[in-house]
Amino acid sequence: MFKPIPVSIGLRYLRAKRRNGFISFISMASILGIAIGVAALITTLAVMSGFQREIRDRMLQMAAHATVSADGDVMLNWRQAVTEAYRDPRVAGAAPYIETQALLSGPRRQPAIVRGVMPAEEGKVSVLAEKMVQGRLTDLAPGSFNIVLGQELATWLGVGVGDSVIVTTDFQATPLGAIPQLKRFHVSGLFVAGYQEYDRGLAVVNLKDAQRLLRMGDGVTGVRLKLHDMDLAFDVARDLALRLKGPYRVSDWTSDNANMFRALKLEKTMMAILLSLIIAMGAFNLVSSQVMLVTDKQADIAILRTLGLTPRGVMQVFMVQGTLIGVIGTVLGVLGGVLLTLNLDRILRAIEAVLGVQLMPEDVYYITGLPTQLEPSDVTIIALVALAMAFLATIYPAWRAARTAPAEALRYE
């Protein structure tokens, strides 16, 4: 009794049984369409966010959060850089490194990145030692000229533990002309990072051996940093470079992999736009059901007008009803999408058990389950978009109802 008249009438129309059963069917189809669209969009974006998180985490297990390297030359004061880095409370670990492009030759040839590390310090910036499937990282002793390869890289080269590979780096100018720098290394171990860029394109040697190979003396390429909060990577690296007072190049994990993250973001955005069309279809069904309802309620509208209800009030009646249909569909979609996302891995395993197939082979995707990450911001945006579509879908039918002439509507009643 305390509700405004348009709201009360709109709620009554929503609950009442309609003479035309087809209108009720279209209204239910509208609710179902909106709910399915919202649930599908929530689940899809959660899966894409989960894969993005999985890729990022696997990448950062092997890559540094930030690096400070010499600008066009070797870094000779790397010990000072490491000491300065640990003075920053935001830094969890720091270690020197050498990195260069090289051609690895075994029975077959394959280009790769050769990274020189200090095995005792590498655990402070990466989990390479934990990813070893054959051999140990500590086998990279200074002067041993041992090398650790990604398992896919070793497969492409046709080598295994105990074999040798020849590492070819830059050409060296000599009186006889340009001669490539060659060095034979012994494969002492293999690792599996779960990220193809490293498994197929990374080889690791001892820092001292890399210095001898590249004739760098006591210099290194730069210092790698691991942080407590990786979102502060660039700021921490820049502050370190400023304290060292020299021409240094600063990079972080976002800039090093900017193209990949842009591609993932674009893919997620396009998928959201495409799946929003399902919600739009539900909204179009809502327009149809409301237009048919307005036609069916011509006499009621005319009586309400003669009783003093203004055109604006008539418009509010049908906007309330249409908006409530959108709210019901959105709420059902959000609940269904959240429940589906939280149980998606169980559903996938059940489907695999019933069909007797493996939908996500580990040797292809590097994962055994279906990663999901439910972002509250994504759910909120999806719900608001669905509500906005439903609200806009009610404007034309409500405006058409407000234009009903009472005399014309009651002429044949």
N, C-alpha and C positions, 0 to 999 in steps of 0.2 A: 504493500500500500504506500510505501515511501518512495517507490521508484518513479521516475518521470514517465509520463504517459507513453511517449514513443518507445522507451525501453521496455515497458510492460507489454505493449502490443507486439513488439518484435519478438520478445521471449515467448509470448503466447503462440505466435505464428510458428515458431521453431518447434514447439512441443506438439502443436495440434496435428491431427491426422488430416491429410489433404485429400480433397475429392479426386484430384488427378494423381494417380499413383506414379505416373512417369516423372512428375516433378520431384517427388520424394526420391526416386531412383537417381535422377541427375544430381540431386543434393548429396546423396550418399557417395556417388561417384566423385563428386568434387572433394568431399572430405578424404576419401580414399586416395585420390590422386595427389592431393597436397601432402598427406601423410607418407605415401610411398616416396614422393620426391624428396621430402625432408630427410627421411630415414636413409635413402640411398646416398644423398649428398653428404650427410654426416659420416656414414660408414666409409665412403670412398675417400674423403679427405683425411679421415683418421688413418686409413691404410697408407695413403701417400705420405702423411706426416711420419708414420712409423718407419717406412722404408727410408725416408730422408734422414731420420734420426739414426737408423742403423748404419747407413752409409757414412754419415758424419762420424759416428763413434768408432767405426772400424778404421776410418782414415786417420783419426786423431790418435789412435793407439800407436801408430807408426810415425806420424808426422808431428812436428813441434807445433805448439800453439803460436809461437812467434820466433823469428830469427833476426839477429843483428849480424850483418856481414860487411866485409870491407867493400868499398866502392871501387871496383876495378882492380884491386890488388889483394894480396894476402893480408890477413889480420895477424899481426905479430904480438899484439898485447892481449891475446885472448885470455890469459890467466887473470889479468886485471878485470877484463869484462865479466868473467865468471864470478870473481869476488864481488864486484859491484852489483851484479844481478842478485846475489843472495842477500844483499843488504836491503833489498826491496821486499817487504812482507807479502806482496802479491805473488812472488815467484816461488814455485814449489820445487823446481829443479832447473839446472843449467848444465850444459855440456858442450864442448867444442866439436866441430865436425868439418869434414872436407867432402865436397860433392863435385862430381864431374861426369860429363857424358863420355861413354866409352863403347867400344865394340868388343864383345866377348866372343871368343872363337873356341869351339869344341869340334865335334863331328859336324855341327852346323854353327852358323853365326847368328848373333842377335844383338842389337844395340840395347844398352841399359844404362841406368844411372849407377855409378859406383860411389858408395858413401863410406868415408873413413870415420870410424868412431873409436872411442875408448871403451872397451867392453865393461870395465868396472864402473864407468859413469853413465853408460847408455840407459840403464834402468831408471835413472832420474828423469828422463824425458820421453821414454817410449817403453813398450812392453815387448820389444823384440825378443828378449831372452825367453819369454813365456810362449812365444809363437814358434819356437824351434820344434820341428818334428823329427829331425835327425841331427845328431851332433849337439854341441853346446856353443854358446856365444863366447865363452871364455877360451875356446880353442883358438881364437884370433889373437895369438900372442905376437908381440912385436918381433919382426924379423922372420916370422914363420911363413909369411906370404900365403896364409890361408884365406879362403874366401867363403862367405855364406851366401847362398842363392835362394831366391824365391822358388818354390817348388815348380811353378809353371815355367819359369825361366829356365830351370834346369832341364825340364822336359823338352822345351824348344831347342835347347843347345844339345840335347842328347847325352847329358852327363849325369853322374850321380856322385855320392860321397866317395872320396878316394880318387876320383878322376881329376884331370887338370884342365884348366881353361887359360887361354891367352888373352890378356887384357890389353887392348890397343887404345891409347889416348891420342893427344895432339902430336902433330909432326914437329920434329926438332930440326932446326937449321944446322947443317954441317957443311964442311968444304965439299963434300960429295953430293950435296943437295939436301932436300927435305927428306928426313927419315922418320917414320913413325916410332913412337915410344912403345915398346912391347915388353910385357913381363908375364911370366908364367905363374899362375896361382893354383893352389891345390884346394879342391872343394872339400871343406871340412864339415859342412852342415847345410841343412835346408830348413826353410821356415814357410809357414802358411799364415798370412795375415788376414785372409778372408776378404781382401780388397785387391782387385785384379791389377791395378796400377802398380802395386808393390810386388805382388806374387809373380808378375810377369816382367817387371821392369826394374827391379832393384837388386843390387849385389852389395854386400857389406864386407869391408876389410878393416884391418887395424889402422888406427890413425897414423902410426909411425910408418907403416908400409905404404899408405897413401901419400905421405909426405915424400918418401923416397921415390915413389913412382912418378910423381908430378914435379919433383925437384923444388919443393916449397920450403926447404929448410925446417925451421921451427914454426912456420906459419900455418894457418888454417883458413878455411873459407869463412867461417863465422862461428857464432854461438847460438845454440838452440835453447829455447826456453819453454818450460812447462809451468802453467799458472794454476792457481786455485780457482780462478774465474776466467774461463777462456774468452768471455766476451770483452775482457779488458786487454786482450792480446796486443793490439796495435799501440795503445797508450803506454803499456809497460815497456814495450820494445823501443818506442820513441824516447821515453824518459831515460832508458839505459844509454841509447845512442847519444843523447845530449850530455849525459854525465861523462861519457868517454871523450867528448870534445874532438871529434874528427869526422871526416867524410865517410859515413856509414850508410848502408842500405837497410831499411827496415821493412819487413813483411810479416804478415800474420796469416792464419789459416783461412780467413775469409778471402783475402786478396789472392792467395796462391791457388785457390780453387773457385774463383769468382764465376767462371763460365759454367761450371757444373752446377753451382747453387742457383745461378740465374735460370738455367735450363729446368731444374727441378721446380723452381717457383713458377715459371711460365707454364709448365705442364700442369701443376696443381691449379693454377688460375683458370686455364682453359677447360680443365675437367669440371671445375665448379660452374663455369658458365654453361657448359653443355648440359650438365645434370640439372641446372636451374630450369631448363626447358620443361622438365617433368612437372615441377611446381607450377610453371606457367600454364601447362595443360590443365591442371586442376583448377587454376584460377579462371581459365576460359570456360570450363564446365560450370563454374560458379556463376559466371555471367549468364550462361544459358538458363540455368535453373532459376535465377532471380528474375530474368525477363519473363519466363513462363509463369512464375509466381505472380508477378505484377499483373499480367494479363488475366490470370485466374481470379485475382482479388480486386477486379475493377469495381464491383458493387460495394465491397467493404470499404475501399478507398473513398468512394463517393459518399457513403454514409458518414465516415469519419470527417470528411470535409464539411458536410452539412451540419455536423455537430460542433464545428468550430476548430477542428485541427488544421493548422496552417500547412501550406505546401512544404515548408521547411520541416515540420513535424512528420509529414508523410515520408519525406526523404529519409529522416532519421530512423523511422520504423524499419525500412528495408535495409538501410546501412547497418543497423544493429544486428539484424538477422544474418546478413551476409558475412559480417565481420565475425560473428560467433561461429559460423561454419568454418571460417578460416582459422580461428583460434583452436577449435576442436581438432581440425586436421593437423595443425602445427604441433599441438601438445602430443597427439598420438604419434606423430612422426619423430619428434624429439625423443620420446620414451622408447619407441621402437628402434631408432638409430643408436641410442646409447646402449640399450640391451644387446643389440646385434653386434656392436663393436666390441663390447666386453666379452662376448662369448664367441667371437668369430673364429678364434683358433680352435676351439672345441668343435665348432660346426665343420671346419675344414677337415679336421682329423676324422670326424664321423663320416663325412662324404668319402674320404680316402679309404676308410675301412669298408664301407658299403660297396664302392666301385672297384676296390682292389687295385687302385693306382696311386701313384705319388704325384700330387699336383704341383708340388714345389720341390724338385730334386735338389739335394744339398750340393751336388757337384756343379749345378748350374747357378743356383742363387746364393750359395754359401751360407744359407740359413735353413733351419729345420722347421720353423714355425712361420706364422704370418704376423709380422710386427705391426702393432697399431699404437697410435698415440692420440688420445682424445683431447683436443684443444678446446677449453671452455670458450675462448674467443671465437673459434670457428662455429661452435654450436650456437652461440649468441647471434652471430651475424646471419647464419642460415635461418634461424627462427625469425629474426627481424625482417629478412627479405621475404619469407613466406607470408608473414602478417601484412607486410606492405602490399604484396601482390593481391592478397585477398581483399584488403581494404579498397585498393584501386578498382578491383573487379566489381565492387558493389556500387560505384559512383553512377555509372550510366543507368542501370536498372532503377536505382533510387530516384535519379533525376527524372526518368521517364514516368515513374509513379507520381511524382510531385506535379507533373503537368496534366494529370488526369482531370478532365472537366466533369464535375458531379452530374450535371444535367444530361450530358451525353452518355455517361456510364449507366444512369438509372432509367434511361428512356425505355429500354426493352425489358426491364426487370418486373 
